[in-house]
Amino acid sequence: MRIIGLDLGTKTLGVAVSDATETISSAVTTLRFEENKPENILGELKKIMDEYNVGLIVIGLPKNMNNTLGTAVERTRSFVKILEKEFSLPIHEQDERLSSVTANNVLLQADVSRKKRKSKVDTIAATIILQNYLDIRKGR
């Protein structure tokens, strides 16, 4: 079984998957949708999940730095309800604080241009969210 990692934004969904041993997270793609309408990309997401034989969904939970829950968490939890109805798979919410900052730093260190960074940051953030989950699960 593989695990899919998701990073939900207002117009994008970063997607990553684990390897079959559930040890390493790899970037897949960024899906784009009309602002605040992620349900429009469920068909594309299903294709990815079928292709990788996904058995668990990990989605980033965008808590505030002081551990409070804001509007972004509400948006994510609304999407989680949609995912639960659509896919009937277990879903784990993973704290994603600083994942986008880390993703931007990784891309800066790799000397990726600003234009390309913008298109890749959500996928890298999803990869980081999923890798954090995998590491915690394996006790690392």
Secondary structure, 3 states (H helix, E strand, C coil): CEEEEEEECCCEEEEEEECCCCCCEEEEEEEECCCCCHHHHHHHHHHHHHHCCEEEEEEEECCCCCCCCCHHHHHHHHHHHHHHHHHCCCEEEEECCCHHHHHHHHHHHCCCCHHHHHHHHHHHHHHHHHHHHHHHHCCC
